[in-house]
Protein backbone atom coordinates (compact mmCIF):
# COMPACT_ATOMS: atom_id res chain seq x y z
CA UNK A 1 0.00 0.00 0.00
CA UNK A 2 1.35 3.39 -0.95
CA UNK A 3 0.57 6.40 1.22
CA UNK A 4 -0.09 9.86 -0.12
CA UNK A 5 2.72 12.38 0.01
CA UNK A 6 2.26 15.98 1.06
CA UNK A 7 2.87 16.95 -2.58
CA UNK A 8 0.05 14.67 -3.73
CA UNK A 9 -2.27 16.03 -1.04
CA UNK A 10 -1.51 19.57 -2.18
CA UNK A 11 -2.06 18.72 -5.88
CA UNK A 12 -5.33 16.95 -5.02
CA UNK A 13 -6.62 19.92 -3.02
CA UNK A 14 -5.37 22.56 -5.49
CA UNK A 15 -6.96 20.77 -8.45
CA UNK A 16 -10.22 20.31 -6.57
CA UNK A 17 -10.42 23.97 -5.55
CA UNK A 18 -9.30 25.47 -8.88
CA UNK A 19 -11.92 23.53 -10.83
CA UNK A 20 -14.54 24.39 -8.19
CA UNK A 21 -13.80 28.16 -8.32
CA UNK A 22 -13.98 28.19 -12.11
CA UNK A 23 -17.31 26.36 -12.00
CA UNK A 24 -19.14 27.74 -8.97
CA UNK A 25 -18.23 31.46 -9.09
CA UNK A 26 -20.13 32.32 -12.27
CA UNK A 27 -23.03 30.01 -11.34
CA UNK A 28 -23.38 31.55 -7.87
CA UNK A 29 -23.07 35.11 -9.20
CA UNK A 30 -25.84 34.42 -11.68
CA UNK A 31 -28.09 32.58 -9.19
CA UNK A 32 -27.69 35.22 -6.45
CA UNK A 33 -27.63 38.20 -8.79
CA UNK A 34 -24.34 39.32 -7.24
CA UNK A 35 -21.26 40.68 -9.01
CA UNK A 36 -18.88 38.01 -10.25
CA UNK A 37 -16.04 39.72 -8.36
CA UNK A 38 -17.90 39.42 -5.05
CA UNK A 39 -18.79 35.77 -5.59
CA UNK A 40 -15.31 35.05 -6.91
CA UNK A 41 -13.79 36.65 -3.80
CA UNK A 42 -16.01 34.53 -1.57
CA UNK A 43 -15.13 31.44 -3.60
CA UNK A 44 -11.39 32.15 -3.26
CA UNK A 45 -11.71 32.76 0.49
CA UNK A 46 -13.73 29.60 1.02
CA UNK A 47 -11.40 27.72 -1.30
CA UNK A 48 -8.37 28.69 0.74
CA UNK A 49 -10.03 27.53 3.95
CA UNK A 50 -11.32 24.42 2.19
CA UNK A 51 -7.84 23.46 1.00
CA UNK A 52 -6.63 23.38 4.58
CA UNK A 53 -9.74 21.50 5.70
CA UNK A 54 -9.33 19.12 2.74
CA UNK A 55 -5.79 18.16 3.72
CA UNK A 56 -6.69 17.72 7.39
CA UNK A 57 -9.92 15.81 6.70
CA UNK A 58 -8.41 13.53 4.06
CA UNK A 59 -5.40 12.72 6.25
CA UNK A 60 -7.82 11.48 8.89
CA UNK A 61 -9.98 9.69 6.32
CA UNK A 62 -6.95 7.85 4.93
CA UNK A 63 -6.26 6.43 8.39
CA UNK A 64 -9.65 4.66 8.29
CA UNK A 65 -9.63 3.85 4.55
CA UNK A 66 -5.99 3.72 3.40
CA UNK A 67 -5.12 4.55 -0.23
CA UNK A 68 -5.26 1.43 -2.35
CA UNK A 69 -8.11 -0.06 -0.30
CA UNK A 70 -11.26 -0.39 -2.37
CA UNK A 71 -13.69 2.43 -1.59
CA UNK A 72 -17.30 1.63 -2.35
CA UNK A 73 -19.85 4.22 -3.41
CA UNK A 74 -21.19 4.21 0.16
CA UNK A 75 -17.75 4.97 1.57
CA UNK A 76 -17.30 7.74 -1.01
CA UNK A 77 -20.70 9.19 -0.12
CA UNK A 78 -19.85 9.15 3.61
CA UNK A 79 -16.50 10.76 2.83
CA UNK A 80 -18.19 13.56 0.87
CA UNK A 81 -20.94 14.05 3.47
CA UNK A 82 -18.39 14.31 6.27
CA UNK A 83 -16.21 16.74 4.38
CA UNK A 84 -19.05 18.98 3.20
CA UNK A 85 -20.90 18.86 6.52
CA UNK A 86 -17.79 19.95 8.38
CA UNK A 87 -17.12 22.63 5.85
CA UNK A 88 -20.63 24.10 6.19
CA UNK A 89 -19.87 24.75 9.86
CA UNK A 90 -16.57 26.41 8.93
CA UNK A 91 -17.88 28.38 5.93
CA UNK A 92 -21.12 29.71 7.39
CA UNK A 93 -19.68 32.71 9.26
CA UNK A 94 -17.30 33.49 6.39
CA UNK A 95 -20.13 33.62 3.83
CA UNK A 96 -22.32 35.75 6.12
CA UNK A 97 -19.50 38.22 6.67
CA UNK A 98 -18.29 38.48 3.05
CA UNK A 99 -21.76 38.78 1.53
CA UNK A 100 -23.07 40.96 4.36
CA UNK A 101 -26.05 38.66 4.90
CA UNK A 102 -27.66 37.01 7.91
CA UNK A 103 -26.54 33.63 9.20
CA UNK A 104 -29.84 32.19 7.96
CA UNK A 105 -29.20 33.53 4.44
CA UNK A 106 -25.63 32.26 4.65
CA UNK A 107 -26.96 28.84 5.65
CA UNK A 108 -29.14 28.83 2.52
CA UNK A 109 -26.09 29.76 0.44
CA UNK A 110 -24.08 27.00 2.12
CA UNK A 111 -26.87 24.49 1.46
CA UNK A 112 -26.86 25.47 -2.23
CA UNK A 113 -23.08 25.05 -2.30
CA UNK A 114 -23.48 21.71 -0.54
CA UNK A 115 -25.94 20.52 -3.19
CA UNK A 116 -23.35 21.38 -5.84
CA UNK A 117 -20.30 20.12 -3.98
CA UNK A 118 -21.64 16.78 -2.76
CA UNK A 119 -21.78 15.18 -6.23
CA UNK A 120 -18.74 17.21 -7.32
CA UNK A 121 -16.70 15.86 -4.39
CA UNK A 122 -17.74 12.27 -5.05
CA UNK A 123 -16.97 12.61 -8.76
CA UNK A 124 -13.69 14.46 -8.34
CA UNK A 125 -12.36 11.95 -5.81
CA UNK A 126 -13.48 9.00 -7.93
CA UNK A 127 -11.66 10.41 -10.98
CA UNK A 128 -8.60 11.28 -8.84
CA UNK A 129 -8.42 7.73 -7.44
CA UNK A 130 -8.74 6.18 -10.91
CA UNK A 131 -6.02 8.44 -12.35
CA UNK A 132 -3.82 7.80 -9.30
CA UNK A 133 -4.15 4.03 -9.76
CA UNK A 134 -3.12 4.34 -13.42
CA UNK A 135 -0.20 6.60 -12.53
CA UNK A 136 1.04 4.21 -9.82
CA UNK A 137 0.61 1.19 -12.13
CA UNK A 138 2.52 2.95 -14.92
CA UNK A 139 5.25 4.05 -12.50
CA UNK A 140 5.65 0.51 -11.10
CA UNK A 141 6.02 -0.88 -14.66
CA UNK A 142 8.88 1.57 -15.29
CA UNK A 143 10.84 0.25 -12.31
MOWOFEN-V830115 format. One record per backbone hydrogen bond with DSSP energy under -1.0 kcal/mol. NH is the residue of the N-H (numbers start at 1). CO is the residue of the C=O. If there is no record, write none. Layout:
# MOWOFEN-V830115
nh: [NH,NH]
co: [CO,CO]
This chain:
# MOWOFEN-V830115
nh: [9,10,11,12,13,14,15,16,17,18,19,20,21,22,23,24,25,28,29,30,31,32,34,39,40,41,42,43,44,45,46,47,48,49,50,51,52,53,54,55,56,57,58,59,60,61,62,65,69,76,77,78,79,80,81,82,83,84,85,86,87,88,89,90,91,92,95,96,97,98,99,101,106,107,108,109,110,111,112,113,114,115,116,117,118,120,121,122,123,124,125,126,127,128,129,130,131,132,133,134,135,136,137,138,139,140,141,142]
co: [5,6,7,8,9,10,11,12,13,14,15,16,17,18,19,20,21,24,25,26,27,28,29,35,36,37,38,39,40,41,42,43,44,45,46,47,48,49,50,51,52,53,54,55,56,57,58,61,66,72,73,74,75,76,77,78,79,80,81,82,83,84,85,86,87,88,91,92,93,94,95,96,102,103,104,105,106,107,108,109,110,111,112,113,114,116,117,118,119,120,121,122,123,124,125,126,127,128,129,130,131,132,133,134,135,136,137,138]
